[in-house]
Amino acid sequence: MDKRLFATVAEVMSAEGETSAEWLNRGCACISLDHPSLQRALEEGDGSVSHAELLATRPHLFSDGMVFVGQEHLQRMARIVAAVERVVALPAYRQRVLAYAPPLAAHVAAAAGVFLGYDFHLGPEGPQLIEINSNAGGALLNARLLRAQRACCAPVARMMPAESAVEAEFVDMFRNEWRLARGDSPAMPLACIAIVDNAPGEQYLAPEFELFRQLFEAAGIRALVADPDELRYDGERLRCRGQIVDLVYNRLTDFALDEPRHAALRAAYLADAVVLTPHPRTHALYADKRNLAVLADETWLGEIGVDEADRQCLKSSIPRTVDVVPTVAEAFWTTRKQWFFKPVAGFGSKAAYRGDKLTRRVFEEIAAGGYVAQALVTPSQRRLLIDGIEQDFKLDLRNYVYRGAVQLISARLYRGQTTNFRTPGGGFAAVFPVPGRHAAVAAQ
């Protein structure tokens, strides 16, 4: 950062937190990622993850820049998460959303579900919850990214996140999933985890699977990265390559386990022969996009006993979300520039469209059903210095959540309609919290 900006950063830190964060995202174009530190963070295990190979094959996975977020926004997102959790716990809510969920969601599993992802845009009225994902990827990659940050100047150094024990929290989370399902008997420890996805080596986040394997192994838990075709259920136990699998860390996007190749996992899950996390019920309760309309239905929430504070919090924080059905399709087409269209069981921005980019042909497919329309919330922006040129990126914020607690917050920088990991200079970015005025003055 040049000397002219250095003084201005110190001055702006005495302003209100949100103003400071917005200014810094526009005015501090410096980079924060230290690649030698990132290399050490990625390769500290058995060397099976290569920093150089990752950059060669996934050059836009990590951004070189950080994102500044005001403490008030961070606290507001935590309050929204807590409000959602309280509503989801209510029997009336569960009855309503499970009525349109796949039948497998009726199976009650003891596990809570790891790595819920609460995704936000920072709109003019504060954080807006645009979706919840039930198997959000990137948590461990972002934990390693956070280790590799450096400050561009002294004021920014005071905002750098403190050293985190989040990776130990991740391991404890999986152990807790095991305890919820099997109890806490020393005679029945969590011995083997299978990290399961279709063709895992071909997935974009495949390096994270390997990092999780190393993390579990370092904690004394055998771990395998496996394709579901490698799973066998013998009527008593689920096995993979001859080993008994206690817990499956589920990275599949077949949320109802409907595909034939997932039959062994489905059977073991229904028989309670394996702990599956996250599981179909988790997706049905949280991640079906239709649920956002339910969570923002202030009148109905009042009828089922949700207090006024939570009702107002959710109403003001969830963009209007509506089912797209054929009978009202023409109205959505006419007003399409106001909407973002998402498949109800979508993930990773697949088959999601900004209304102003839609063709009539694609809209006819949307109008046939299986989509929601969400009021468009323009994302905030981050300006970075890329190859000597200042460039603007859109950003969203992902809160990784377990049982209502926010474990880690990361940002994703991108251009285009949605997050895509194809934007030079974009990708996952570390989040630097910006204190409000009183905290900032005390820190200087």
LOPARO-254096 format. One record per residue (C-alpha): x, y negated, z; residue number from 1; residue in three letters. Coordinates in steps of 0.2 Angstrom, whole numbers, padded with zeros to 4 digits. Layout:
N
X,Y,Z,NUM,Ala $
...
This chain:
444
0000,0000,0000,1,Met $
0007,-0017,-0004,2,Asp $
0011,-0030,0009,3,Lys $
-0003,-0041,0004,4,Arg $
-0016,-0027,0008,5,Leu $
-0007,-0022,0024,6,Phe $
-0013,-0037,0033,7,Ala $
-0030,-0036,0026,8,Thr $
-0032,-0019,0032,9,Val $
-0028,-0024,0050,10,Ala $
-0040,-0038,0048,11,Glu $
-0054,-0028,0041,12,Val $
-0052,-0015,0055,13,Met $
-0060,-0028,0067,14,Ser $
-0076,-0028,0057,15,Ala $
-0090,-0017,0059,16,Glu $
-0086,0001,0055,17,Gly $
-0097,0004,0040,18,Glu $
-0091,-0012,0032,19,Thr $
-0073,-0007,0036,20,Ser $
-0075,0010,0028,21,Ala $
-0083,0003,0012,22,Glu $
-0070,-0010,0010,23,Trp $
-0056,0003,0013,24,Leu $
-0064,0015,0000,25,Asn $
-0063,0001,-0013,26,Arg $
-0047,-0008,-0007,27,Gly $
-0035,0005,-0001,28,Cys $
-0031,0014,-0017,29,Ala $
-0016,0024,-0009,30,Cys $
-0014,0042,-0009,31,Ile $
-0013,0052,0007,32,Ser $
-0009,0070,0002,33,Leu $
0009,0076,0005,34,Asp $
0012,0091,-0007,35,His $
0026,0099,0003,36,Pro $
0015,0099,0018,37,Ser $
0001,0107,0008,38,Leu $
0013,0120,0001,39,Gln $
0018,0125,0019,40,Arg $
0000,0125,0025,41,Ala $
-0005,0136,0010,42,Leu $
0010,0148,0010,43,Glu $
0012,0150,0029,44,Glu $
0005,0168,0029,45,Gly $
0012,0182,0019,46,Asp $
0015,0171,0003,47,Gly $
0001,0179,-0007,48,Ser $
-0006,0161,-0010,49,Val $
0005,0150,-0020,50,Ser $
0004,0131,-0020,51,His $
0012,0130,-0037,52,Ala $
0000,0143,-0045,53,Glu $
-0015,0135,-0037,54,Leu $
-0011,0118,-0044,55,Leu $
-0008,0127,-0061,56,Ala $
-0024,0136,-0062,57,Thr $
-0035,0124,-0052,58,Arg $
-0027,0107,-0054,59,Pro $
-0043,0097,-0048,60,His $
-0046,0107,-0033,61,Leu $
-0038,0094,-0021,62,Phe $
-0038,0076,-0023,63,Ser $
-0022,0066,-0018,64,Asp $
-0033,0053,-0009,65,Gly $
-0043,0052,0007,66,Met $
-0060,0046,0010,67,Val $
-0065,0033,0024,68,Phe $
-0081,0036,0033,69,Val $
-0087,0025,0047,70,Gly $
-0090,0033,0064,71,Gln $
-0108,0027,0064,72,Glu $
-0111,0037,0048,73,His $
-0102,0052,0056,74,Leu $
-0113,0051,0071,75,Gln $
-0129,0049,0061,76,Arg $
-0125,0065,0051,77,Met $
-0123,0074,0067,78,Ala $
-0140,0068,0073,79,Arg $
-0148,0073,0057,80,Ile $
-0140,0091,0058,81,Val $
-0146,0092,0076,82,Ala $
-0164,0087,0071,83,Ala $
-0164,0100,0057,84,Val $
-0159,0113,0069,85,Glu $
-0173,0109,0081,86,Arg $
-0186,0110,0068,87,Val $
-0179,0126,0060,88,Val $
-0181,0134,0078,89,Ala $
-0199,0131,0078,90,Leu $
-0211,0146,0074,91,Pro $
-0222,0136,0064,92,Ala $
-0208,0130,0052,93,Tyr $
-0202,0147,0050,94,Arg $
-0219,0154,0046,95,Gln $
-0221,0140,0033,96,Arg $
-0205,0142,0024,97,Val $
-0204,0161,0025,98,Leu $
-0221,0162,0016,99,Ala $
-0212,0157,-0001,100,Tyr $
-0196,0166,0003,101,Ala $
-0190,0183,-0005,102,Pro $
-0197,0198,0005,103,Pro $
-0180,0202,0012,104,Leu $
-0179,0186,0022,105,Ala $
-0193,0194,0033,106,Ala $
-0179,0205,0040,107,His $
-0173,0198,0057,108,Val $
-0155,0198,0059,109,Ala $
-0146,0194,0075,110,Ala $
-0132,0184,0067,111,Ala $
-0134,0165,0065,112,Ala $
-0125,0163,0049,113,Gly $
-0108,0156,0046,114,Val $
-0103,0140,0036,115,Phe $
-0120,0131,0033,116,Leu $
-0115,0116,0022,117,Gly $
-0125,0100,0025,118,Tyr $
-0121,0089,0010,119,Asp $
-0124,0070,0011,120,Phe $
-0123,0055,-0001,121,His $
-0120,0038,0008,122,Leu $
-0134,0028,0002,123,Gly $
-0139,0009,0006,124,Pro $
-0149,0016,0021,125,Glu $
-0135,0027,0027,126,Gly $
-0132,0046,0025,127,Pro $
-0145,0055,0015,128,Gln $
-0146,0074,0016,129,Leu $
-0147,0079,-0002,130,Ile $
-0146,0098,0001,131,Glu $
-0141,0112,0013,132,Ile $
-0131,0127,0008,133,Asn $
-0131,0144,0017,134,Ser $
-0113,0150,0012,135,Asn $
-0104,0134,0009,136,Ala $
-0086,0137,0002,137,Gly $
-0071,0127,0005,138,Gly $
-0070,0126,0024,139,Ala $
-0053,0134,0026,140,Leu $
-0046,0125,0011,141,Leu $
-0051,0109,0018,142,Asn $
-0044,0114,0035,143,Ala $
-0027,0116,0027,144,Arg $
-0029,0100,0017,145,Leu $
-0032,0091,0033,146,Leu $
-0015,0097,0039,147,Arg $
-0006,0089,0024,148,Ala $
-0011,0071,0026,149,Gln $
0000,0056,0028,150,Arg $
-0004,0038,0032,151,Ala $
0000,0024,0019,152,Cys $
0002,0011,0033,153,Cys $
0001,0008,0052,154,Ala $
-0018,0004,0052,155,Pro $
-0023,0019,0042,156,Val $
-0011,0030,0053,157,Ala $
-0022,0025,0068,158,Arg $
-0037,0033,0058,159,Met $
-0029,0049,0054,160,Met $
-0039,0064,0061,161,Pro $
-0031,0072,0076,162,Ala $
-0023,0089,0075,163,Glu $
-0037,0101,0074,164,Ser $
-0040,0119,0081,165,Ala $
-0054,0122,0068,166,Val $
-0046,0137,0061,167,Glu $
-0046,0146,0078,168,Ala $
-0065,0140,0079,169,Glu $
-0068,0149,0063,170,Phe $
-0061,0165,0070,171,Val $
-0071,0163,0086,172,Asp $
-0087,0160,0075,173,Met $
-0085,0177,0067,174,Phe $
-0082,0185,0083,175,Arg $
-0097,0177,0090,176,Asn $
-0108,0183,0075,177,Glu $
-0102,0200,0080,178,Trp $
-0107,0197,0099,179,Arg $
-0124,0191,0094,180,Leu $
-0127,0207,0084,181,Ala $
-0117,0220,0094,182,Arg $
-0115,0213,0111,183,Gly $
-0098,0210,0120,184,Asp $
-0093,0227,0125,185,Ser $
-0074,0230,0124,186,Pro $
-0078,0247,0118,187,Ala $
-0085,0240,0102,188,Met $
-0073,0226,0096,189,Pro $
-0074,0218,0079,190,Leu $
-0061,0228,0069,191,Ala $
-0064,0226,0051,192,Cys $
-0071,0211,0040,193,Ile $
-0075,0213,0021,194,Ala $
-0075,0196,0012,195,Ile $
-0087,0200,-0002,196,Val $
-0091,0192,-0019,197,Asp $
-0093,0197,-0036,198,Asn $
-0076,0199,-0045,199,Ala $
-0068,0189,-0031,200,Pro $
-0052,0187,-0040,201,Gly $
-0061,0178,-0054,202,Glu $
-0070,0165,-0042,203,Gln $
-0064,0147,-0042,204,Tyr $
-0062,0148,-0023,205,Leu $
-0053,0165,-0024,206,Ala $
-0037,0157,-0015,207,Pro $
-0049,0154,0000,208,Glu $
-0054,0172,0001,209,Phe $
-0035,0177,0003,210,Glu $
-0033,0163,0016,211,Leu $
-0047,0170,0026,212,Phe $
-0040,0188,0024,213,Arg $
-0023,0181,0032,214,Gln $
-0032,0172,0045,215,Leu $
-0042,0187,0051,216,Phe $
-0027,0198,0050,217,Glu $
-0017,0186,0061,218,Ala $
-0031,0187,0074,219,Ala $
-0029,0206,0074,220,Gly $
-0044,0209,0063,221,Ile $
-0042,0220,0048,222,Arg $
-0049,0211,0033,223,Ala $
-0052,0216,0014,224,Leu $
-0057,0205,0000,225,Val $
-0069,0216,-0010,226,Ala $
-0081,0217,-0024,227,Asp $
-0098,0224,-0020,228,Pro $
-0095,0238,-0031,229,Asp $
-0082,0244,-0019,230,Glu $
-0095,0246,-0005,231,Leu $
-0102,0263,0000,232,Arg $
-0116,0266,0012,233,Tyr $
-0118,0284,0018,234,Asp $
-0133,0282,0029,235,Gly $
-0124,0277,0044,236,Glu $
-0109,0265,0041,237,Arg $
-0104,0254,0027,238,Leu $
-0087,0258,0020,239,Arg $
-0075,0249,0008,240,Cys $
-0060,0259,0001,241,Arg $
-0063,0272,0014,242,Gly $
-0063,0260,0029,243,Gln $
-0078,0257,0040,244,Ile $
-0083,0239,0038,245,Val $
-0090,0231,0054,246,Asp $
-0095,0213,0047,247,Leu $
-0097,0207,0029,248,Val $
-0092,0188,0026,249,Tyr $
-0105,0186,0012,250,Asn $
-0099,0174,-0002,251,Arg $
-0112,0181,-0014,252,Leu $
-0124,0169,-0023,253,Thr $
-0138,0183,-0025,254,Asp $
-0146,0176,-0009,255,Phe $
-0159,0190,-0009,256,Ala $
-0147,0204,-0013,257,Leu $
-0158,0209,-0028,258,Asp $
-0145,0214,-0040,259,Glu $
-0143,0233,-0042,260,Pro $
-0124,0231,-0038,261,Arg $
-0129,0225,-0021,262,His $
-0139,0240,-0017,263,Ala $
-0127,0247,-0004,264,Ala $
-0125,0231,0005,265,Leu $
-0144,0228,0005,266,Arg $
-0147,0245,0012,267,Ala $
-0134,0244,0026,268,Ala $
-0140,0227,0030,269,Tyr $
-0158,0233,0032,270,Leu $
-0152,0248,0042,271,Ala $
-0142,0236,0054,272,Asp $
-0127,0246,0049,273,Ala $
-0117,0231,0046,274,Val $
-0117,0213,0052,275,Val $
-0120,0202,0037,276,Leu $
-0116,0183,0038,277,Thr $
-0123,0173,0031,278,Pro $
-0138,0183,0027,279,His $
-0154,0181,0017,280,Pro $
-0165,0175,0031,281,Arg $
-0152,0161,0034,282,Thr $
-0154,0155,0016,283,His $
-0173,0156,0017,284,Ala $
-0173,0145,0033,285,Leu $
-0161,0132,0028,286,Tyr $
-0155,0132,0010,287,Ala $
-0171,0134,-0001,288,Asp $
-0172,0117,-0009,289,Lys $
-0191,0117,-0006,290,Arg $
-0187,0116,0013,291,Asn $
-0182,0098,0011,292,Leu $
-0199,0093,0007,293,Ala $
-0205,0102,0023,294,Val $
-0192,0094,0034,295,Leu $
-0197,0077,0028,296,Ala $
-0216,0080,0030,297,Asp $
-0218,0068,0045,298,Glu $
-0237,0071,0047,299,Thr $
-0235,0090,0047,300,Trp $
-0220,0089,0059,301,Leu $
-0230,0079,0071,302,Gly $
-0244,0093,0070,303,Glu $
-0231,0106,0075,304,Ile $
-0224,0097,0090,305,Gly $
-0208,0088,0083,306,Val $
-0205,0073,0093,307,Asp $
-0206,0056,0085,308,Glu $
-0187,0053,0086,309,Ala $
-0183,0068,0075,310,Asp $
-0198,0065,0063,311,Arg $
-0191,0047,0060,312,Gln $
-0173,0053,0059,313,Cys $
-0178,0066,0045,314,Leu $
-0190,0055,0036,315,Lys $
-0177,0041,0034,316,Ser $
-0163,0053,0030,317,Ser $
-0170,0065,0017,318,Ile $
-0174,0059,-0001,319,Pro $
-0191,0062,-0007,320,Arg $
-0192,0080,-0013,321,Thr $
-0206,0088,-0023,322,Val $
-0210,0104,-0031,323,Asp $
-0210,0103,-0050,324,Val $
-0225,0113,-0056,325,Val $
-0233,0113,-0074,326,Pro $
-0248,0103,-0069,327,Thr $
-0238,0088,-0065,328,Val $
-0224,0090,-0077,329,Ala $
-0228,0076,-0088,330,Glu $
-0228,0064,-0074,331,Ala $
-0210,0070,-0069,332,Phe $
-0205,0068,-0088,333,Trp $
-0211,0050,-0088,334,Thr $
-0202,0045,-0072,335,Thr $
-0187,0057,-0075,336,Arg $
-0174,0043,-0072,337,Lys $
-0179,0042,-0054,338,Gln $
-0176,0060,-0051,339,Trp $
-0163,0073,-0049,340,Phe $
-0169,0091,-0053,341,Phe $
-0163,0106,-0044,342,Lys $
-0167,0125,-0044,343,Pro $
-0175,0130,-0028,344,Val $
-0162,0144,-0025,345,Ala $
-0147,0134,-0033,346,Gly $
-0129,0133,-0028,347,Phe $
-0114,0124,-0033,348,Gly $
-0123,0111,-0044,349,Ser $
-0127,0125,-0056,350,Lys $
-0142,0121,-0068,351,Ala $
-0145,0104,-0058,352,Ala $
-0149,0089,-0069,353,Tyr $
-0150,0070,-0067,354,Arg $
-0166,0065,-0075,355,Gly $
-0159,0052,-0086,356,Asp $
-0148,0065,-0094,357,Lys $
-0162,0077,-0098,358,Leu $
-0167,0083,-0115,359,Thr $
-0185,0088,-0118,360,Arg $
-0180,0106,-0121,361,Arg $
-0171,0108,-0104,362,Val $
-0185,0099,-0096,363,Phe $
-0198,0111,-0103,364,Glu $
-0188,0125,-0094,365,Glu $
-0188,0115,-0078,366,Ile $
-0207,0112,-0079,367,Ala $
-0210,0130,-0080,368,Ala $
-0207,0131,-0062,369,Gly $
-0193,0136,-0049,370,Gly $
-0187,0118,-0048,371,Tyr $
-0188,0103,-0036,372,Val $
-0187,0085,-0040,373,Ala $
-0177,0074,-0028,374,Gln $
-0177,0056,-0028,375,Ala $
-0161,0050,-0035,376,Leu $
-0148,0043,-0022,377,Val $
-0134,0035,-0030,378,Thr $
-0118,0041,-0022,379,Pro $
-0105,0029,-0014,380,Ser $
-0088,0027,-0022,381,Gln $
-0070,0029,-0019,382,Arg $
-0056,0020,-0028,383,Arg $
-0039,0028,-0030,384,Leu $
-0023,0025,-0039,385,Leu $
-0021,0039,-0052,386,Ile $
-0006,0038,-0063,387,Asp $
-0004,0020,-0059,388,Gly $
-0022,0015,-0064,389,Ile $
-0035,0012,-0051,390,Glu $
-0050,0023,-0055,391,Gln $
-0067,0025,-0047,392,Asp $
-0074,0041,-0041,393,Phe $
-0091,0046,-0034,394,Lys $
-0091,0055,-0018,395,Leu $
-0102,0066,-0007,396,Asp $
-0099,0073,0011,397,Leu $
-0100,0090,0017,398,Arg $
-0103,0095,0035,399,Asn $
-0098,0113,0039,400,Tyr $
-0110,0118,0053,401,Val $
-0112,0133,0064,402,Tyr $
-0127,0134,0076,403,Arg $
-0130,0115,0075,404,Gly $
-0112,0110,0079,405,Ala $
-0102,0101,0065,406,Val $
-0085,0110,0064,407,Gln $
-0077,0100,0049,408,Leu $
-0082,0086,0037,409,Ile $
-0074,0085,0020,410,Ser $
-0077,0074,0005,411,Ala $
-0078,0079,-0014,412,Arg $
-0073,0066,-0027,413,Leu $
-0080,0068,-0045,414,Tyr $
-0086,0060,-0060,415,Arg $
-0101,0065,-0070,416,Gly $
-0118,0071,-0064,417,Gln $
-0112,0082,-0050,418,Thr $
-0097,0089,-0041,419,Thr $
-0088,0099,-0053,420,Asn $
-0069,0101,-0049,421,Phe $
-0065,0096,-0067,422,Arg $
-0061,0077,-0064,423,Thr $
-0043,0072,-0064,424,Pro $
-0039,0065,-0048,425,Gly $
-0055,0072,-0040,426,Gly $
-0058,0087,-0029,427,Gly $
-0059,0090,-0010,428,Phe $
-0053,0075,0000,429,Ala $
-0049,0073,0018,430,Ala $
-0060,0062,0028,431,Val $
-0053,0048,0039,432,Phe $
-0065,0042,0052,433,Pro $
-0066,0023,0053,434,Val $
-0070,0016,0071,435,Pro $
-0083,0003,0074,436,Gly $
-0078,-0015,0079,437,Arg $
-0075,-0012,0097,438,His $
-0065,0004,0095,439,Ala $
-0055,-0004,0081,440,Ala $
-0050,-0020,0091,441,Val $
-0045,-0009,0106,442,Ala $
-0034,0002,0094,443,Ala $
-0024,-0013,0087,444,Gln $
